[in-house]
Amino acid sequence: MAKAQQSYDLERSSASSDKLLKIGEVAKQTGIGIEPLRFYERSGLLDAPIRTEAGYRLYGADALVTLEFIKRAQMLGFTLTEIKRIISESHSGESPCDEVREIVRQRLAELEERLRQMQLYHDTLAKTLRQWDKSGKATGRFCGLIESAEIEVRKPESRKPKRRAR
């Protein structure tokens, strides 16, 4: 078993023996608001806590471990749906690591494409600004600088309207 997994398992097993925490205490310790905690519970990301006779939620320390995992996964860009699936697979004894690796691989490729597009945008803006700085003011109907900018203006792709079924 990997060292990180052993550490996580130890945290989970020792967490269940700690005292129970009300939702406000969990929110304070984790930095997650009360409403998101309730949402995580409704969504199945977080196991339903036990309740007092008065209806107060009481969370075991294992909830803190789960919430820490959720925060880490979110920081890595995982959606709540993906996180729920990862947690579910883990609870059923499966290792979701191959899927996790593939999701991150895809996200990295998407990010690299967005960075490439942003670099093109940056270069276009920088070139345009250099041209404007050389030319000074420009006359035009609205703003001659914008109207004379040497950029490609894309026209929207025409979409054929869908026919309604009768």
N, C-alpha and C positions, 0 to 999 in steps of 0.2 A: 504494500500500500504506500502511495506517495506521502511524503512528509506533510505537505499541505493538507491532504485529505485526513491524515491522522490527527493533525491539529484541529481541524474542523470537527471531526468526530468526537474528540475529547471535549471540545467546547460544548457540543450538543449534549453529550451525556452528563457533563457536570452542570449544565445549565438547568436541567430539569429538577435538580435538588435545591435550587435557590428559592428565595421567597417570591411570592406572587406580587405583581405590580399592577396598579390601576392604570387606565389608559393615559392619564395625564403624566404619570411617572415615566411610562414608556415613551411618550412623545418627548418629554424633556431629555431623557437619556439618549434617544436616537436622533433628535433633531427633526423628526417627522411629525407633522401636525396631526391633530386628532382626527380630522375628517379624512385625510389620506389613510390613516390606520384603519378606520371603519371601512373605507373603500377596499383596502387590501383584504380585509376579512370577507366582505361581501363577494369580492372577485375570486376568492379561493386562493389568493397568494399567501395568506396568513391563516393558519388554523384558527378556528373559532375558539376564543378563550372561554374559560369557565366563567360562570356568572354568580354573583352573590344573590341572596334572596331579594335584595333591592334592585337587582338588575345590572349592577356595576360589572364591567368586564375586568377580569383578573388574568393577566398574562404571566406565563412562566418565562424564565430567562431564555428558554429555547426560542421564544418569539424574538428576542433581541438578536439572536444569531441569524434568524431568518431575515429580519429587517436589515441587518448589516449586509447580508448577501444581496438582498434586493437593491440596496443603495449602490453596492459595488457594481452589480450588473448594469444598473442604469448609467453609472458613470462610464461604462464601457460601450454604451449605446444600445443596449438591449431594450426592447419594448416590454411592457408589462405582460403581454400575451406570451412572448418568448420566455420571459422569466418564469411565468406560471408553468409553462411546459417543462422547463428545465427542472424546476422544483418537483413537479409531478413525476417526471421520469426518475429523478433521484430517489423519491419516496418509494417508488415501485421497484427499486433495486437496480435500475438501469444506469449506465453512465452516459450522460448527455454530452460528454466532452468532444466527441467527433462532430456533432451538430454545432456545438458552441464554436469550435474552431472554424467551421465552414461559414457560419454567420459572420464571424469577425473578418474572415477572408473576403467575403462579399462586401461588407461595410468598408473595408480598407480600399477595395477597388473603386467603390462609389465615391469615397472621399477623395481619392487620387484624381478621379475624373472631375469632380467639383473644383478641386484645387487647380487643375489644368484650365478649366473654364474661367475661374477667377483670375488666373494669371493673364489670360487673354484679355479679359475685361480691364485689368490693371494697365496692361500695356497700351490698350486703346485709349483709355482715359489719359495716361501720361503723354502719349503722342499728341492727342487733341489739345491738351493744356499747353504743351510746348508751342504748337501752332498758334493758339490763341494769344499766348504771351508775345509772340513775334508780330502778330498782326494788330494787336491792340483792339480798339473798338471796331465793330462791324455793323453796318446798317442792315436792317431787315424789317420784315413785318412785325415780328415779335422780338426776337433777339438774333441778330445777324450771326453771332458766334455759333449758336446751335444750328441755325439754318445752313451755315456753310461748313459744318463739321463733316469731315471725310470719313463717314461711317456708313456701314451697310444697314439700310433700313429694311427690315424683313417685313414682308406682308404676311398676314395670317393665312394659314392654309385654309382653303375653302372646304367646308364640310357640307356634304350633301345632307339635307334634312331627312331625318328618318320618317318613313311613312308610318302612320298610326294604323294598327290593326283594326279592321272594322268588324 
